[in-house]
Amino acid sequence: MNLIEELFYGNICPSEQGYRDNPEIYQLGQELVALEETLVKTFSDEQKRMYEDFMSKEMTRNSIEIKDKFVYGFQLGVQLLLDASQAIKI
């Protein structure tokens, strides 16, 4: 199976790569969770609702940004291949 087919069948998921095996990112995630739990305990009910709304919008924004960067990187890679193939004059 080629790479495009692997992507099509969901065998490759670029958005899930890179985080699982990086201890630095894992550690920062653990620290963020602990800080968030401590912070949220100090919130009123209204502040908790506002914070949840804020976090939801922030996660949506981050997802869009990550997708846009992935698409740009893919397009850049394809353009590099096209430029290289023209330079070789096959």
PyMOL Python script that loads the backbone (N, CA, C, O; Angstrom):
from pymol import cmd

cmd.read_pdbstr("""\
ATOM      1  N   MET A   1       0.846  -1.176   0.000  1.00  0.00           N
ATOM      2  CA  MET A   1       0.000   0.000   0.000  1.00  0.00           C
ATOM      3  C   MET A   1       0.894   1.243   0.000  1.00  0.00           C
ATOM      4  O   MET A   1       1.874   1.306   0.742  1.00  0.00           O
ATOM      5  N   ASN A   2       0.556   2.225  -0.830  1.00  0.00           N
ATOM      6  CA  ASN A   2       1.376   3.438  -0.880  1.00  0.00           C
ATOM      7  C   ASN A   2       0.932   4.447   0.179  1.00  0.00           C
ATOM      8  O   ASN A   2      -0.086   4.259   0.846  1.00  0.00           O
ATOM      9  N   LEU A   3       1.692   5.492   0.319  1.00  0.00           N
ATOM     10  CA  LEU A   3       1.464   6.488   1.365  1.00  0.00           C
ATOM     11  C   LEU A   3       0.098   7.153   1.248  1.00  0.00           C
ATOM     12  O   LEU A   3      -0.563   7.376   2.262  1.00  0.00           O
ATOM     13  N   ILE A   4      -0.331   7.468   0.050  1.00  0.00           N
ATOM     14  CA  ILE A   4      -1.638   8.101  -0.146  1.00  0.00           C
ATOM     15  C   ILE A   4      -2.754   7.168   0.303  1.00  0.00           C
ATOM     16  O   ILE A   4      -3.715   7.606   0.934  1.00  0.00           O
ATOM     17  N   GLU A   5      -2.631   5.882  -0.020  1.00  0.00           N
ATOM     18  CA  GLU A   5      -3.629   4.911   0.433  1.00  0.00           C
ATOM     19  C   GLU A   5      -3.611   4.774   1.954  1.00  0.00           C
ATOM     20  O   GLU A   5      -4.665   4.644   2.577  1.00  0.00           O
ATOM     21  N   GLU A   6      -2.430   4.801   2.550  1.00  0.00           N
ATOM     22  CA  GLU A   6      -2.320   4.734   4.011  1.00  0.00           C
ATOM     23  C   GLU A   6      -3.058   5.911   4.649  1.00  0.00           C
ATOM     24  O   GLU A   6      -3.774   5.738   5.636  1.00  0.00           O
ATOM     25  N   LEU A   7      -2.880   7.112   4.081  1.00  0.00           N
ATOM     26  CA  LEU A   7      -3.604   8.288   4.573  1.00  0.00           C
ATOM     27  C   LEU A   7      -5.113   8.102   4.402  1.00  0.00           C
ATOM     28  O   LEU A   7      -5.883   8.381   5.320  1.00  0.00           O
ATOM     29  N   PHE A   8      -5.530   7.634   3.234  1.00  0.00           N
ATOM     30  CA  PHE A   8      -6.940   7.456   2.946  1.00  0.00           C
ATOM     31  C   PHE A   8      -7.602   6.500   3.934  1.00  0.00           C
ATOM     32  O   PHE A   8      -8.695   6.776   4.428  1.00  0.00           O
ATOM     33  N   TYR A   9      -6.948   5.386   4.221  1.00  0.00           N
ATOM     34  CA  TYR A   9      -7.534   4.383   5.099  1.00  0.00           C
ATOM     35  C   TYR A   9      -7.347   4.699   6.591  1.00  0.00           C
ATOM     36  O   TYR A   9      -7.753   3.916   7.450  1.00  0.00           O
ATOM     37  N   GLY A  10      -6.738   5.838   6.888  1.00  0.00           N
ATOM     38  CA  GLY A  10      -6.599   6.246   8.281  1.00  0.00           C
ATOM     39  C   GLY A  10      -5.476   5.549   9.025  1.00  0.00           C
ATOM     40  O   GLY A  10      -5.413   5.613  10.253  1.00  0.00           O
ATOM     41  N   ASN A  11      -4.589   4.883   8.297  1.00  0.00           N
ATOM     42  CA  ASN A  11      -3.467   4.204   8.938  1.00  0.00           C
ATOM     43  C   ASN A  11      -2.382   5.180   9.378  1.00  0.00           C
ATOM     44  O   ASN A  11      -1.549   4.862  10.226  1.00  0.00           O
ATOM     45  N   ILE A  12      -2.406   6.368   8.790  1.00  0.00           N
ATOM     46  CA  ILE A  12      -1.478   7.425   9.159  1.00  0.00           C
ATOM     47  C   ILE A  12      -2.318   8.619   9.606  1.00  0.00           C
ATOM     48  O   ILE A  12      -3.208   9.069   8.884  1.00  0.00           O
ATOM     49  N   CYS A  13      -2.034   9.117  10.780  1.00  0.00           N
ATOM     50  CA  CYS A  13      -2.767  10.277  11.292  1.00  0.00           C
ATOM     51  C   CYS A  13      -1.753  11.309  11.776  1.00  0.00           C
ATOM     52  O   CYS A  13      -1.364  11.295  12.943  1.00  0.00           O
ATOM     53  N   PRO A  14      -1.322  12.208  10.882  1.00  0.00           N
ATOM     54  CA  PRO A  14      -0.271  13.165  11.233  1.00  0.00           C
ATOM     55  C   PRO A  14      -0.591  14.011  12.464  1.00  0.00           C
ATOM     56  O   PRO A  14       0.317  14.386  13.205  1.00  0.00           O
ATOM     57  N   SER A  15      -1.862  14.315  12.690  1.00  0.00           N
ATOM     58  CA  SER A  15      -2.205  15.167  13.833  1.00  0.00           C
ATOM     59  C   SER A  15      -1.981  14.473  15.168  1.00  0.00           C
ATOM     60  O   SER A  15      -1.961  15.133  16.206  1.00  0.00           O
ATOM     61  N   GLU A  16      -1.814  13.165  15.161  1.00  0.00           N
ATOM     62  CA  GLU A  16      -1.589  12.425  16.398  1.00  0.00           C
ATOM     63  C   GLU A  16      -0.125  12.053  16.593  1.00  0.00           C
ATOM     64  O   GLU A  16       0.231  11.465  17.614  1.00  0.00           O
ATOM     65  N   GLN A  17       0.709  12.381  15.648  1.00  0.00           N
ATOM     66  CA  GLN A  17       2.116  12.013  15.727  1.00  0.00           C
ATOM     67  C   GLN A  17       2.910  13.049  16.508  1.00  0.00           C
ATOM     68  O   GLN A  17       2.545  14.225  16.537  1.00  0.00           O
ATOM     69  N   GLY A  18       3.989  12.618  17.137  1.00  0.00           N
ATOM     70  CA  GLY A  18       4.918  13.538  17.751  1.00  0.00           C
ATOM     71  C   GLY A  18       4.703  13.817  19.213  1.00  0.00           C
ATOM     72  O   GLY A  18       5.644  14.211  19.901  1.00  0.00           O
ATOM     73  N   TYR A  19       3.505  13.630  19.715  1.00  0.00           N
ATOM     74  CA  TYR A  19       3.227  13.979  21.097  1.00  0.00           C
ATOM     75  C   TYR A  19       3.417  12.805  22.044  1.00  0.00           C
ATOM     76  O   TYR A  19       3.852  12.981  23.182  1.00  0.00           O
ATOM     77  N   ARG A  20       3.097  11.632  21.581  1.00  0.00           N
ATOM     78  CA  ARG A  20       3.131  10.461  22.459  1.00  0.00           C
ATOM     79  C   ARG A  20       4.530  10.121  22.950  1.00  0.00           C
ATOM     80  O   ARG A  20       4.698   9.700  24.095  1.00  0.00           O
ATOM     81  N   ASP A  21       5.513  10.293  22.120  1.00  0.00           N
ATOM     82  CA  ASP A  21       6.864   9.843  22.448  1.00  0.00           C
ATOM     83  C   ASP A  21       7.793  10.969  22.889  1.00  0.00           C
ATOM     84  O   ASP A  21       9.002  10.766  23.002  1.00  0.00           O
ATOM     85  N   ASN A  22       7.247  12.136  23.135  1.00  0.00           N
ATOM     86  CA  ASN A  22       8.086  13.270  23.518  1.00  0.00           C
ATOM     87  C   ASN A  22       7.916  13.529  25.017  1.00  0.00           C
ATOM     88  O   ASN A  22       6.891  14.071  25.432  1.00  0.00           O
ATOM     89  N   PRO A  23       8.904  13.149  25.833  1.00  0.00           N
ATOM     90  CA  PRO A  23       8.766  13.307  27.290  1.00  0.00           C
ATOM     91  C   PRO A  23       8.613  14.759  27.725  1.00  0.00           C
ATOM     92  O   PRO A  23       7.951  15.036  28.725  1.00  0.00           O
ATOM     93  N   GLU A  24       9.213  15.684  26.990  1.00  0.00           N
ATOM     94  CA  GLU A  24       9.089  17.090  27.357  1.00  0.00           C
ATOM     95  C   GLU A  24       7.646  17.570  27.219  1.00  0.00           C
ATOM     96  O   GLU A  24       7.130  18.259  28.099  1.00  0.00           O
ATOM     97  N   ILE A  25       7.002  17.208  26.120  1.00  0.00           N
ATOM     98  CA  ILE A  25       5.607  17.588  25.912  1.00  0.00           C
ATOM     99  C   ILE A  25       4.719  16.892  26.937  1.00  0.00           C
ATOM    100  O   ILE A  25       3.794  17.506  27.468  1.00  0.00           O
ATOM    101  N   TYR A  26       4.988  15.615  27.223  1.00  0.00           N
ATOM    102  CA  TYR A  26       4.211  14.884  28.223  1.00  0.00           C
ATOM    103  C   TYR A  26       4.316  15.561  29.590  1.00  0.00           C
ATOM    104  O   TYR A  26       3.308  15.754  30.270  1.00  0.00           O
ATOM    105  N   GLN A  27       5.531  15.917  29.988  1.00  0.00           N
ATOM    106  CA  GLN A  27       5.745  16.552  31.292  1.00  0.00           C
ATOM    107  C   GLN A  27       5.032  17.901  31.367  1.00  0.00           C
ATOM    108  O   GLN A  27       4.392  18.209  32.372  1.00  0.00           O
ATOM    109  N   LEU A  28       5.139  18.694  30.321  1.00  0.00           N
ATOM    110  CA  LEU A  28       4.444  19.981  30.302  1.00  0.00           C
ATOM    111  C   LEU A  28       2.933  19.792  30.389  1.00  0.00           C
ATOM    112  O   LEU A  28       2.244  20.566  31.053  1.00  0.00           O
ATOM    113  N   GLY A  29       2.428  18.779  29.730  1.00  0.00           N
ATOM    114  CA  GLY A  29       1.000  18.478  29.806  1.00  0.00           C
ATOM    115  C   GLY A  29       0.575  18.141  31.222  1.00  0.00           C
ATOM    116  O   GLY A  29      -0.467  18.604  31.687  1.00  0.00           O
ATOM    117  N   GLN A  30       1.371  17.340  31.908  1.00  0.00           N
ATOM    118  CA  GLN A  30       1.064  16.976  33.295  1.00  0.00           C
ATOM    119  C   GLN A  30       1.066  18.221  34.190  1.00  0.00           C
ATOM    120  O   GLN A  30       0.193  18.382  35.042  1.00  0.00           O
ATOM    121  N   GLU A  31       2.044  19.085  33.990  1.00  0.00           N
ATOM    122  CA  GLU A  31       2.131  20.311  34.781  1.00  0.00           C
ATOM    123  C   GLU A  31       0.950  21.235  34.510  1.00  0.00           C
ATOM    124  O   GLU A  31       0.414  21.853  35.430  1.00  0.00           O
ATOM    125  N   LEU A  32       0.547  21.328  33.248  1.00  0.00           N
ATOM    126  CA  LEU A  32      -0.595  22.159  32.900  1.00  0.00           C
ATOM    127  C   LEU A  32      -1.880  21.647  33.549  1.00  0.00           C
ATOM    128  O   LEU A  32      -2.685  22.435  34.045  1.00  0.00           O
ATOM    129  N   VAL A  33      -2.068  20.339  33.544  1.00  0.00           N
ATOM    130  CA  VAL A  33      -3.254  19.755  34.166  1.00  0.00           C
ATOM    131  C   VAL A  33      -3.293  20.072  35.654  1.00  0.00           C
ATOM    132  O   VAL A  33      -4.339  20.445  36.186  1.00  0.00           O
ATOM    133  N   ALA A  34      -2.159  19.923  36.324  1.00  0.00           N
ATOM    134  CA  ALA A  34      -2.101  20.199  37.766  1.00  0.00           C
ATOM    135  C   ALA A  34      -2.387  21.674  38.047  1.00  0.00           C
ATOM    136  O   ALA A  34      -3.135  21.995  38.971  1.00  0.00           O
ATOM    137  N   LEU A  35      -1.800  22.563  37.260  1.00  0.00           N
ATOM    138  CA  LEU A  35      -2.043  23.994  37.436  1.00  0.00           C
ATOM    139  C   LEU A  35      -3.507  24.350  37.176  1.00  0.00           C
ATOM    140  O   LEU A  35      -4.105  25.140  37.906  1.00  0.00           O
ATOM    141  N   GLU A  36      -4.066  23.760  36.133  1.00  0.00           N
ATOM    142  CA  GLU A  36      -5.462  24.032  35.803  1.00  0.00           C
ATOM    143  C   GLU A  36      -6.383  23.579  36.935  1.00  0.00           C
ATOM    144  O   GLU A  36      -7.305  24.303  37.309  1.00  0.00           O
ATOM    145  N   GLU A  37      -6.142  22.397  37.478  1.00  0.00           N
ATOM    146  CA  GLU A  37      -6.972  21.902  38.581  1.00  0.00           C
ATOM    147  C   GLU A  37      -6.899  22.835  39.782  1.00  0.00           C
ATOM    148  O   GLU A  37      -7.918  23.121  40.410  1.00  0.00           O
ATOM    149  N   THR A  38      -5.703  23.309  40.102  1.00  0.00           N
ATOM    150  CA  THR A  38      -5.525  24.240  41.221  1.00  0.00           C
ATOM    151  C   THR A  38      -6.243  25.555  40.948  1.00  0.00           C
ATOM    152  O   THR A  38      -6.915  26.097  41.826  1.00  0.00           O
ATOM    153  N   LEU A  39      -6.099  26.063  39.740  1.00  0.00           N
ATOM    154  CA  LEU A  39      -6.712  27.329  39.370  1.00  0.00           C
ATOM    155  C   LEU A  39      -8.236  27.257  39.405  1.00  0.00           C
ATOM    156  O   LEU A  39      -8.889  28.135  39.969  1.00  0.00           O
ATOM    157  N   VAL A  40      -8.796  26.221  38.808  1.00  0.00           N
ATOM    158  CA  VAL A  40     -10.252  26.096  38.693  1.00  0.00           C
ATOM    159  C   VAL A  40     -10.911  25.984  40.068  1.00  0.00           C
ATOM    160  O   VAL A  40     -12.054  26.405  40.245  1.00  0.00           O
ATOM    161  N   LYS A  41     -10.207  25.428  41.023  1.00  0.00           N
ATOM    162  CA  LYS A  41     -10.762  25.324  42.386  1.00  0.00           C
ATOM    163  C   LYS A  41     -11.051  26.691  42.995  1.00  0.00           C
ATOM    164  O   LYS A  41     -11.881  26.811  43.896  1.00  0.00           O
ATOM    165  N   THR A  42     -10.364  27.723  42.502  1.00  0.00           N
ATOM    166  CA  THR A  42     -10.561  29.073  43.048  1.00  0.00           C
ATOM    167  C   THR A  42     -11.678  29.832  42.341  1.00  0.00           C
ATOM    168  O   THR A  42     -12.022  30.938  42.758  1.00  0.00           O
ATOM    169  N   PHE A  43     -12.246  29.272  41.292  1.00  0.00           N
ATOM    170  CA  PHE A  43     -13.249  29.960  40.488  1.00  0.00           C
ATOM    171  C   PHE A  43     -14.645  29.838  41.078  1.00  0.00           C
ATOM    172  O   PHE A  43     -14.990  28.843  41.716  1.00  0.00           O
ATOM    173  N   SER A  44     -15.439  30.878  40.847  1.00  0.00           N
ATOM    174  CA  SER A  44     -16.880  30.797  41.122  1.00  0.00           C
ATOM    175  C   SER A  44     -17.511  29.982  39.986  1.00  0.00           C
ATOM    176  O   SER A  44     -16.847  29.672  38.997  1.00  0.00           O
ATOM    177  N   ASP A  45     -18.789  29.641  40.134  1.00  0.00           N
ATOM    178  CA  ASP A  45     -19.465  28.888  39.076  1.00  0.00           C
ATOM    179  C   ASP A  45     -19.463  29.652  37.762  1.00  0.00           C
ATOM    180  O   ASP A  45     -19.255  29.059  36.703  1.00  0.00           O
ATOM    181  N   GLU A  46     -19.693  30.961  37.817  1.00  0.00           N
ATOM    182  CA  GLU A  46     -19.692  31.780  36.607  1.00  0.00           C
ATOM    183  C   GLU A  46     -18.302  31.810  35.978  1.00  0.00           C
ATOM    184  O   GLU A  46     -18.176  31.721  34.757  1.00  0.00           O
ATOM    185  N   GLN A  47     -17.276  31.931  36.783  1.00  0.00           N
ATOM    186  CA  GLN A  47     -15.912  31.928  36.259  1.00  0.00           C
ATOM    187  C   GLN A  47     -15.575  30.578  35.640  1.00  0.00           C
ATOM    188  O   GLN A  47     -14.875  30.524  34.629  1.00  0.00           O
ATOM    189  N   LYS A  48     -16.052  29.501  36.221  1.00  0.00           N
ATOM    190  CA  LYS A  48     -15.824  28.166  35.638  1.00  0.00           C
ATOM    191  C   LYS A  48     -16.467  28.065  34.265  1.00  0.00           C
ATOM    192  O   LYS A  48     -15.865  27.529  33.335  1.00  0.00           O
ATOM    193  N   ARG A  49     -17.702  28.582  34.128  1.00  0.00           N
ATOM    194  CA  ARG A  49     -18.379  28.542  32.820  1.00  0.00           C
ATOM    195  C   ARG A  49     -17.610  29.374  31.796  1.00  0.00           C
ATOM    196  O   ARG A  49     -17.433  28.957  30.651  1.00  0.00           O
ATOM    197  N   MET A  50     -17.155  30.555  32.219  1.00  0.00           N
ATOM    198  CA  MET A  50     -16.394  31.412  31.309  1.00  0.00           C
ATOM    199  C   MET A  50     -15.079  30.739  30.917  1.00  0.00           C
ATOM    200  O   MET A  50     -14.675  30.796  29.756  1.00  0.00           O
ATOM    201  N   TYR A  51     -14.419  30.111  31.870  1.00  0.00           N
ATOM    202  CA  TYR A  51     -13.155  29.438  31.593  1.00  0.00           C
ATOM    203  C   TYR A  51     -13.361  28.268  30.632  1.00  0.00           C
ATOM    204  O   TYR A  51     -12.570  28.085  29.706  1.00  0.00           O
ATOM    205  N   GLU A  52     -14.403  27.483  30.841  1.00  0.00           N
ATOM    206  CA  GLU A  52     -14.699  26.359  29.947  1.00  0.00           C
ATOM    207  C   GLU A  52     -14.980  26.859  28.532  1.00  0.00           C
ATOM    208  O   GLU A  52     -14.534  26.253  27.558  1.00  0.00           O
ATOM    209  N   ASP A  53     -15.720  27.964  28.418  1.00  0.00           N
ATOM    210  CA  ASP A  53     -15.999  28.550  27.109  1.00  0.00           C
ATOM    211  C   ASP A  53     -14.707  29.033  26.456  1.00  0.00           C
ATOM    212  O   ASP A  53     -14.479  28.813  25.266  1.00  0.00           O
ATOM    213  N   PHE A  54     -13.868  29.691  27.247  1.00  0.00           N
ATOM    214  CA  PHE A  54     -12.575  30.164  26.758  1.00  0.00           C
ATOM    215  C   PHE A  54     -11.728  28.992  26.254  1.00  0.00           C
ATOM    216  O   PHE A  54     -11.179  29.054  25.154  1.00  0.00           O
ATOM    217  N   MET A  55     -11.621  27.932  27.049  1.00  0.00           N
ATOM    218  CA  MET A  55     -10.805  26.774  26.676  1.00  0.00           C
ATOM    219  C   MET A  55     -11.351  26.087  25.427  1.00  0.00           C
ATOM    220  O   MET A  55     -10.581  25.635  24.580  1.00  0.00           O
ATOM    221  N   SER A  56     -12.665  26.007  25.313  1.00  0.00           N
ATOM    222  CA  SER A  56     -13.267  25.394  24.134  1.00  0.00           C
ATOM    223  C   SER A  56     -12.904  26.180  22.876  1.00  0.00           C
ATOM    224  O   SER A  56     -12.523  25.601  21.858  1.00  0.00           O
ATOM    225  N   LYS A  57     -13.025  27.497  22.958  1.00  0.00           N
ATOM    226  CA  LYS A  57     -12.675  28.338  21.805  1.00  0.00           C
ATOM    227  C   LYS A  57     -11.172  28.266  21.508  1.00  0.00           C
ATOM    228  O   LYS A  57     -10.768  28.258  20.345  1.00  0.00           O
ATOM    229  N   GLU A  58     -10.359  28.215  22.547  1.00  0.00           N
ATOM    230  CA  GLU A  58      -8.904  28.125  22.368  1.00  0.00           C
ATOM    231  C   GLU A  58      -8.534  26.801  21.689  1.00  0.00           C
ATOM    232  O   GLU A  58      -7.674  26.781  20.808  1.00  0.00           O
ATOM    233  N   MET A  59      -9.166  25.710  22.085  1.00  0.00           N
ATOM    234  CA  MET A  59      -8.876  24.413  21.462  1.00  0.00           C
ATOM    235  C   MET A  59      -9.319  24.405  20.002  1.00  0.00           C
ATOM    236  O   MET A  59      -8.636  23.842  19.147  1.00  0.00           O
ATOM    237  N   THR A  60     -10.460  25.028  19.715  1.00  0.00           N
ATOM    238  CA  THR A  60     -10.923  25.114  18.328  1.00  0.00           C
ATOM    239  C   THR A  60      -9.946  25.920  17.494  1.00  0.00           C
ATOM    240  O   THR A  60      -9.598  25.523  16.382  1.00  0.00           O
ATOM    241  N   ARG A  61      -9.498  27.056  18.029  1.00  0.00           N
ATOM    242  CA  ARG A  61      -8.529  27.892  17.321  1.00  0.00           C
ATOM    243  C   ARG A  61      -7.226  27.134  17.083  1.00  0.00           C
ATOM    244  O   ARG A  61      -6.663  27.191  15.990  1.00  0.00           O
ATOM    245  N   ASN A  62      -6.749  26.427  18.102  1.00  0.00           N
ATOM    246  CA  ASN A  62      -5.512  25.656  17.964  1.00  0.00           C
ATOM    247  C   ASN A  62      -5.650  24.567  16.908  1.00  0.00           C
ATOM    248  O   ASN A  62      -4.725  24.333  16.131  1.00  0.00           O
ATOM    249  N   SER A  63      -6.795  23.906  16.877  1.00  0.00           N
ATOM    250  CA  SER A  63      -7.022  22.856  15.881  1.00  0.00           C
ATOM    251  C   SER A  63      -6.983  23.421  14.470  1.00  0.00           C
ATOM    252  O   SER A  63      -6.391  22.824  13.571  1.00  0.00           O
ATOM    253  N   ILE A  64      -7.610  24.562  14.282  1.00  0.00           N
ATOM    254  CA  ILE A  64      -7.613  25.198  12.959  1.00  0.00           C
ATOM    255  C   ILE A  64      -6.198  25.610  12.570  1.00  0.00           C
ATOM    256  O   ILE A  64      -5.780  25.419  11.428  1.00  0.00           O
ATOM    257  N   GLU A  65      -5.470  26.174  13.521  1.00  0.00           N
ATOM    258  CA  GLU A  65      -4.096  26.612  13.259  1.00  0.00           C
ATOM    259  C   GLU A  65      -3.195  25.430  12.906  1.00  0.00           C
ATOM    260  O   GLU A  65      -2.408  25.515  11.962  1.00  0.00           O
ATOM    261  N   ILE A  66      -3.299  24.341  13.643  1.00  0.00           N
ATOM    262  CA  ILE A  66      -2.490  23.152  13.376  1.00  0.00           C
ATOM    263  C   ILE A  66      -2.825  22.578  12.002  1.00  0.00           C
ATOM    264  O   ILE A  66      -1.931  22.178  11.256  1.00  0.00           O
ATOM    265  N   LYS A  67      -4.124  22.537  11.669  1.00  0.00           N
ATOM    266  CA  LYS A  67      -4.535  22.037  10.357  1.00  0.00           C
ATOM    267  C   LYS A  67      -3.966  22.912   9.252  1.00  0.00           C
ATOM    268  O   LYS A  67      -3.452  22.405   8.255  1.00  0.00           O
ATOM    269  N   ASP A  68      -4.056  24.226   9.426  1.00  0.00           N
ATOM    270  CA  ASP A  68      -3.533  25.148   8.408  1.00  0.00           C
ATOM    271  C   ASP A  68      -2.026  24.975   8.229  1.00  0.00           C
ATOM    272  O   ASP A  68      -1.531  25.015   7.102  1.00  0.00           O
ATOM    273  N   LYS A  69      -1.295  24.783   9.318  1.00  0.00           N
ATOM    274  CA  LYS A  69       0.154  24.578   9.224  1.00  0.00           C
ATOM    275  C   LYS A  69       0.473  23.256   8.547  1.00  0.00           C
ATOM    276  O   LYS A  69       1.433  23.174   7.780  1.00  0.00           O
ATOM    277  N   PHE A  70      -0.313  22.220   8.816  1.00  0.00           N
ATOM    278  CA  PHE A  70      -0.117  20.930   8.160  1.00  0.00           C
ATOM    279  C   PHE A  70      -0.332  21.074   6.655  1.00  0.00           C
ATOM    280  O   PHE A  70       0.482  20.611   5.856  1.00  0.00           O
ATOM    281  N   VAL A  71      -1.429  21.717   6.279  1.00  0.00           N
ATOM    282  CA  VAL A  71      -1.733  21.902   4.858  1.00  0.00           C
ATOM    283  C   VAL A  71      -0.622  22.703   4.181  1.00  0.00           C
ATOM    284  O   VAL A  71      -0.178  22.345   3.090  1.00  0.00           O
ATOM    285  N   TYR A  72      -0.174  23.778   4.818  1.00  0.00           N
ATOM    286  CA  TYR A  72       0.901  24.583   4.246  1.00  0.00           C
ATOM    287  C   TYR A  72       2.178  23.749   4.082  1.00  0.00           C
ATOM    288  O   TYR A  72       2.831  23.814   3.041  1.00  0.00           O
ATOM    289  N   GLY A  73       2.528  22.977   5.097  1.00  0.00           N
ATOM    290  CA  GLY A  73       3.720  22.137   5.023  1.00  0.00           C
ATOM    291  C   GLY A  73       3.621  21.111   3.899  1.00  0.00           C
ATOM    292  O   GLY A  73       4.597  20.854   3.194  1.00  0.00           O
ATOM    293  N   PHE A  74       2.443  20.532   3.740  1.00  0.00           N
ATOM    294  CA  PHE A  74       2.234  19.557   2.670  1.00  0.00           C
ATOM    295  C   PHE A  74       2.365  20.233   1.311  1.00  0.00           C
ATOM    296  O   PHE A  74       3.029  19.712   0.415  1.00  0.00           O
ATOM    297  N   GLN A  75       1.734  21.391   1.161  1.00  0.00           N
ATOM    298  CA  GLN A  75       1.819  22.122  -0.108  1.00  0.00           C
ATOM    299  C   GLN A  75       3.256  22.535  -0.403  1.00  0.00           C
ATOM    300  O   GLN A  75       3.702  22.466  -1.549  1.00  0.00           O
ATOM    301  N   LEU A  76       3.970  22.958   0.611  1.00  0.00           N
ATOM    302  CA  LEU A  76       5.370  23.340   0.441  1.00  0.00           C
ATOM    303  C   LEU A  76       6.205  22.143  -0.004  1.00  0.00           C
ATOM    304  O   LEU A  76       7.054  22.268  -0.886  1.00  0.00           O
ATOM    305  N   GLY A  77       5.964  20.986   0.604  1.00  0.00           N
ATOM    306  CA  GLY A  77       6.687  19.776   0.215  1.00  0.00           C
ATOM    307  C   GLY A  77       6.425  19.393  -1.226  1.00  0.00           C
ATOM    308  O   GLY A  77       7.347  19.021  -1.952  1.00  0.00           O
ATOM    309  N   VAL A  78       5.179  19.481  -1.642  1.00  0.00           N
ATOM    310  CA  VAL A  78       4.830  19.166  -3.034  1.00  0.00           C
ATOM    311  C   VAL A  78       5.495  20.163  -3.975  1.00  0.00           C
ATOM    312  O   VAL A  78       6.014  19.778  -5.023  1.00  0.00           O
ATOM    313  N   GLN A  79       5.484  21.438  -3.607  1.00  0.00           N
ATOM    314  CA  GLN A  79       6.115  22.451  -4.460  1.00  0.00           C
ATOM    315  C   GLN A  79       7.618  22.204  -4.573  1.00  0.00           C
ATOM    316  O   GLN A  79       8.200  22.368  -5.645  1.00  0.00           O
ATOM    317  N   LEU A  80       8.247  21.807  -3.456  1.00  0.00           N
ATOM    318  CA  LEU A  80       9.676  21.475  -3.495  1.00  0.00           C
ATOM    319  C   LEU A  80       9.942  20.317  -4.457  1.00  0.00           C
ATOM    320  O   LEU A  80      10.902  20.350  -5.226  1.00  0.00           O
ATOM    321  N   LEU A  81       9.093  19.304  -4.410  1.00  0.00           N
ATOM    322  CA  LEU A  81       9.253  18.169  -5.328  1.00  0.00           C
ATOM    323  C   LEU A  81       9.082  18.595  -6.780  1.00  0.00           C
ATOM    324  O   LEU A  81       9.836  18.170  -7.655  1.00  0.00           O
ATOM    325  N   LEU A  82       8.077  19.444  -7.029  1.00  0.00           N
ATOM    326  CA  LEU A  82       7.864  19.918  -8.402  1.00  0.00           C
ATOM    327  C   LEU A  82       9.056  20.737  -8.894  1.00  0.00           C
ATOM    328  O   LEU A  82       9.517  20.564 -10.022  1.00  0.00           O
ATOM    329  N   ASP A  83       9.543  21.624  -8.042  1.00  0.00           N
ATOM    330  CA  ASP A  83      10.711  22.436  -8.419  1.00  0.00           C
ATOM    331  C   ASP A  83      11.923  21.543  -8.678  1.00  0.00           C
ATOM    332  O   ASP A  83      12.658  21.758  -9.642  1.00  0.00           O
ATOM    333  N   ALA A  84      12.132  20.555  -7.834  1.00  0.00           N
ATOM    334  CA  ALA A  84      13.283  19.670  -8.001  1.00  0.00           C
ATOM    335  C   ALA A  84      13.165  18.862  -9.288  1.00  0.00           C
ATOM    336  O   ALA A  84      14.156  18.660  -9.990  1.00  0.00           O
ATOM    337  N   SER A  85      11.944  18.395  -9.603  1.00  0.00           N
ATOM    338  CA  SER A  85      11.789  17.599 -10.813  1.00  0.00           C
ATOM    339  C   SER A  85      11.998  18.455 -12.056  1.00  0.00           C
ATOM    340  O   SER A  85      12.481  17.949 -13.069  1.00  0.00           O
ATOM    341  N   GLN A  86      11.648  19.730 -12.005  1.00  0.00           N
ATOM    342  CA  GLN A  86      11.899  20.623 -13.143  1.00  0.00           C
ATOM    343  C   GLN A  86      13.381  20.923 -13.292  1.00  0.00           C
ATOM    344  O   GLN A  86      13.880  21.070 -14.408  1.00  0.00           O
ATOM    345  N   ALA A  87      14.078  21.012 -12.181  1.00  0.00           N
ATOM    346  CA  ALA A  87      15.518  21.300 -12.229  1.00  0.00           C
ATOM    347  C   ALA A  87      16.295  20.130 -12.824  1.00  0.00           C
ATOM    348  O   ALA A  87      17.332  20.319 -13.459  1.00  0.00           O
ATOM    349  N   ILE A  88      15.773  18.906 -12.607  1.00  0.00           N
ATOM    350  CA  ILE A  88      16.450  17.712 -13.131  1.00  0.00           C
ATOM    351  C   ILE A  88      16.222  17.570 -14.621  1.00  0.00           C
ATOM    352  O   ILE A  88      17.028  16.953 -15.317  1.00  0.00           O
ATOM    353  N   LYS A  89      15.139  18.132 -15.117  1.00  0.00           N
ATOM    354  CA  LYS A  89      14.778  18.065 -16.536  1.00  0.00           C
ATOM    355  C   LYS A  89      14.645  16.619 -17.022  1.00  0.00           C
ATOM    356  O   LYS A  89      15.331  16.171 -17.940  1.00  0.00           O
ATOM    357  N   ILE A  90      13.729  15.920 -16.360  1.00  0.00           N
ATOM    358  CA  ILE A  90      13.487  14.515 -16.699  1.00  0.00           C
ATOM    359  C   ILE A  90      12.911  14.381 -18.077  1.00  0.00           C
ATOM    360  O   ILE A  90      12.644  13.267 -18.529  1.00  0.00           O
TER     361      ILE A  90
END
""", "prot")
cmd.dss("prot")
cmd.show_as("cartoon", "prot")
cmd.util.cbc("prot")
cmd.orient("prot")
